[in-house]
Amino acid sequence: MRTEAVPGAGGRDLGGMVACALFILLAVVALWDTTSMTDSDSYVFPRTVALAMIVFCLAYVGWQLLWPRSAEAGTATAGSTPRRVGLVLAMLGAAALMPWLGFVICGVVAFGSITVLAMYDTWTPRRLLVYPLVGMAVVVGFYFLFAELLLVPLPLGTVFE
Amino acid sequence: MPGFEYLLDALTPLNILLALGGVIAGTVIGSLPGLTATMAVAVLVPVTFSMAPASALILMGAIYTGAIYGGAYAAILLNTPGTPSAIATTFDGFPMAKRGDGDLAVTLACLASVSGGLVGAAFLLALAPPLATVALAFGPVEYFWLAVFGLTLISALSEGNLLKGLIGACFGLLLSGVGVAEISADVRFTFGSQVLLGGIETVSALIGLYCVPVLIDLVATPDRHLKVTHAPRGFRLAEALTISWRHKWNLLRSSVIGTLVGILPGAGGSIAGLVAYSEARRVSRRREHFGQGEPEGVQATESANNATVGGGFIPTLVLGIPGTPPDAVILGALLIQGVRTGPNLFTEEGSIVYTFIYGLFLATILMLPAGLVIGRYAYKTIVTVPKAMLVPTVAFMTLIGTYSIRNSVSDVIIMITLGVVGWILNRVGFSPSPIVLGLILGRIAEQGFVQAWIIGAATENLTGMFFGRPISLGIIAFIALSLFYPMVRARWVGRRRKIDAD
């Protein structure tokens, strides 16, 4: 299991250090949230974990400052960022609109959008015909599997009710 | 062998058909992200009411076994563990697939799963009552330390990033605290949002943290998902059998570890694969290749996680304490059938229990042909489907799979958000595995910690409660070993090399 990290200036793992600073902030927010809890059963564990996280983050930052170690080069900037953002937006959009438009419509639209985003080959007439059909088959097939066989109440869409 | 006469009862045509159908259905279900063994078994429970108890159990056991193995496909081919117990399968399975050995990895996983399943079932058959006492020896504090052990193991396995692994584990533990507190029912870390009231669902988080980053990277480049080799190589069964025979002790050791850890209710399934993987790496001559596509890693995890099926049934049948969620569903079905679990089950209801155990053997053996064929098909599909079809299909499966767990759109949005966070964290060197395991083990760790805290405070012996019990001390020793052994060993090897050079 290898992780990729972006090397920072001076051989330091700048990205890792920034992430540690954000984790410390998160731990402080968690500690602050526990002050509103009255029962010790609720706060004893999260407080212990938040404090441990702060200690580990400080240890990592201190380690990097004292013994800078160049991190492995990653592939952070390789590839198209607009396509990455587009994928996330398509998935989030489908999820957010599902209660209103229903599962099938959101599924078909998301499938179509992501197909366009992931398409690197030329659109031939055959692909223009086959890919939408496959998309429809996948969406309807899974709809049938989940809604009819596994009895999952997939949203039908309030717009059409 | 006890109850050997029931072997023939298990070998009726109906039972063979149920075992085969169950294994195929379970394997397919387990391979789809979001569809769990629990869901499959739960849906089938009403169907089993009309069956004889032993046949019903065989069907449910076969689905469970198949689903655990099916989780390996997504782990190997998509870097997304289908189930938490397949997390460690991604470590070497996905690198193998990336370099063009995905077919070999799938076949190795099948052989290892069959081995593990058989060993687990053998322990269940021969040693269930005495082994069940192990589960009773674990109190709250032991479960807390066991969860910590799992987290330190996975942190130590994050190569060169022990501190980052530990930070990720703490992040996962904090995420597990979102929502309503397990013991006191206080609302925590929701910041007034109703979306977060239900907490973060672990399988959704698993899908988000593993699958979404893969999709984000897949869509960004025209490169193929996996390296494709055009020469037809079939199942690569002979090659896989040779490797399996060469590492037979790894298979056996990992299967025994899986069975023993699987006996521990709740924690077993997630930790077994990690412990077996860690142990395989420790004793291997090729330990430096672990994490880069080492077949031994896939064997260790897959044999261990399938061995937990038999191991998990030990406390379920002998003590009535379900080891995993599917065990709980099967226990419920048993009670409806009028079977009362307990230490006397093996003597009073021998015909049902032994027929079921032999049925489990049967299902595990049938998993070999079924798993090889389905695995081959899954591999061919993943490598031949064009990227413009693969990415939307997998993305769509993550959406519907996550939604179906709790019928919640909020879970889908949380899953995508966690995926983006996981992708960013991965870029700066934080692996998703410690975060996911922290999230999975968080509830077990907190429950154990708080209960031990309450008992310790009441008896005015907090230190003794946490550090004074023999099993706890043993687990703490393993924790220290998992944290410091790699460092000590590296220093020792360095010193040896220096001496040799001088």
Contacts between the chains, C-beta under 8 A, distances in Angstrom:
chain1	res1	chain2	res2	distance
A	1	B	90	7.2
A	1	B	91	4.1
A	1	B	157	5.8
A	1	B	158	6.3
A	1	B	159	6.7
A	1	B	291	4.9
A	1	B	431	5.9
A	1	B	433	6.3
A	2	B	159	5.9
A	2	B	291	5.6
A	2	B	292	7.4
A	3	B	158	6.3
A	3	B	159	7.7
A	3	B	161	6.1
A	3	B	164	7.4
A	3	B	426	6.2
A	3	B	429	4.8
A	3	B	430	6.5
A	3	B	431	4.5
A	4	B	426	6.4
A	4	B	427	6.5
A	4	B	429	6.8
A	5	B	427	7.3
A	5	B	428	5.5
A	5	B	429	3.1
A	6	B	427	5.9
A	6	B	428	6.2
A	13	B	428	7.5
A	13	B	429	6.6
A	15	B	427	6.7
A	15	B	428	3.4
A	15	B	429	7.0
A	16	B	164	6.6
A	16	B	428	5.1
A	16	B	429	5.2
A	16	B	430	7.8
A	18	B	428	7.2
A	19	B	425	6.5
A	19	B	428	4.8
A	19	B	430	6.5
A	20	B	167	6.8
A	23	B	167	5.7
A	23	B	170	7.9
A	23	B	171	6.5
A	26	B	171	7.4
A	26	B	174	7.3
A	27	B	170	7.7
A	27	B	174	7.5
A	30	B	174	5.6
A	30	B	177	7.9
A	30	B	189	6.5
A	33	B	188	6.7
A	33	B	189	5.6
A	33	B	191	7.4
A	34	B	188	7.5
A	37	B	184	8.0
A	37	B	186	5.1
A	37	B	188	7.0
A	38	B	186	7.8
A	39	B	181	7.9
A	39	B	184	4.2
A	39	B	186	5.7
A	41	B	181	7.1
A	41	B	183	4.7
A	41	B	184	4.1
A	41	B	186	7.9
A	41	B	450	5.2
A	41	B	454	7.2
A	42	B	181	4.6
A	42	B	183	7.6
A	42	B	184	4.5
A	42	B	186	3.7
A	42	B	188	6.4
A	44	B	449	7.4
A	44	B	450	6.3
A	44	B	453	5.7
A	45	B	177	7.1
A	45	B	445	7.5
A	45	B	446	4.4
A	45	B	449	5.1
A	45	B	450	5.9
A	46	B	174	6.4
A	46	B	177	4.8
A	46	B	188	6.7
A	46	B	189	7.6
A	48	B	449	7.3
A	49	B	170	5.3
A	49	B	173	4.6
A	49	B	174	5.7
A	49	B	177	7.6
A	50	B	170	7.7
A	50	B	174	6.6
A	52	B	166	7.8
A	52	B	170	5.5
A	53	B	167	6.1
A	53	B	170	3.7
A	53	B	171	6.9
A	53	B	174	7.1
A	56	B	163	5.4
A	56	B	166	4.8
A	56	B	167	4.8
A	56	B	170	6.5
A	57	B	167	5.8
A	59	B	163	5.8
A	60	B	163	4.3
A	60	B	164	6.7
A	60	B	167	6.8
A	63	B	163	6.9
A	71	B	429	5.9
A	72	B	429	7.6
A	74	B	427	5.6
A	74	B	429	7.9
A	75	B	217	7.6
A	76	B	427	4.5
A	78	B	220	7.2
A	78	B	221	6.6
A	79	B	217	6.8
A	79	B	220	2.8
A	79	B	221	4.2
A	80	B	219	7.8
A	80	B	220	5.0
A	80	B	221	7.4
A	81	B	220	7.3
A	83	B	219	4.9
A	83	B	220	5.4
A	84	B	216	5.0
A	84	B	217	7.9
A	84	B	219	6.3
A	84	B	220	5.1
A	86	B	219	7.6
A	87	B	215	6.2
A	87	B	216	6.1
A	87	B	219	4.7
A	87	B	391	7.5
A	87	B	395	7.0
A	88	B	212	7.9
A	88	B	216	6.9
A	88	B	416	6.5
A	88	B	419	7.8
A	88	B	420	5.9
A	90	B	395	7.7
A	91	B	212	7.7
A	91	B	395	5.9
A	91	B	398	7.7
A	91	B	399	6.5
A	91	B	416	5.1
A	92	B	413	6.7
A	92	B	416	5.4
A	94	B	399	6.2
A	95	B	399	6.5
A	95	B	403	8.0
A	95	B	409	5.7
A	95	B	412	4.0
A	95	B	413	5.2
A	95	B	416	6.5
A	96	B	409	7.4
A	96	B	413	6.9
A	98	B	403	7.6
A	98	B	409	5.5
A	98	B	412	7.6
A	99	B	409	5.9
A	103	B	400	7.6
A	103	B	403	7.9
A	107	B	396	6.1
A	107	B	399	7.3
A	107	B	400	7.4
A	110	B	392	7.4
A	110	B	395	7.1
A	110	B	396	6.7
A	110	B	399	7.0
A	111	B	392	4.6
A	111	B	393	7.8
A	111	B	395	7.9
A	111	B	396	5.5
A	112	B	392	7.8
A	114	B	219	7.3
A	114	B	391	5.8
A	114	B	392	3.9
A	114	B	395	5.3
A	114	B	396	7.8
A	115	B	388	5.2
A	115	B	389	7.1
A	115	B	391	7.7
A	115	B	392	4.9
A	117	B	219	5.4
A	117	B	391	7.5
A	118	B	218	7.1
A	118	B	219	5.0
A	118	B	387	5.2
A	118	B	388	4.8
A	118	B	390	7.6
A	118	B	391	3.9
A	118	B	392	6.5
A	119	B	387	7.9
A	119	B	388	4.2
A	120	B	222	3.7
A	120	B	387	6.7
A	120	B	388	7.4
A	121	B	386	7.0
A	121	B	388	7.0
A	127	B	388	7.9
A	131	B	388	6.5
A	131	B	389	6.6
A	134	B	389	5.9
A	135	B	389	8.0
A	135	B	392	6.6
A	138	B	392	7.8
A	138	B	393	5.5
A	138	B	396	6.3
A	139	B	396	6.7
A	142	B	396	6.9
A	142	B	397	7.2
A	142	B	400	5.4
A	146	B	400	5.9
A	146	B	404	5.5
A	149	B	43	7.9
A	150	B	39	6.8
A	150	B	43	5.8
A	150	B	404	6.9
A	151	B	43	7.3
A	152	B	403	7.5
A	152	B	404	4.3
A	152	B	407	6.5
A	153	B	407	5.7
A	154	B	400	7.6
A	154	B	403	7.2
A	154	B	404	7.9
A	155	B	409	7.4
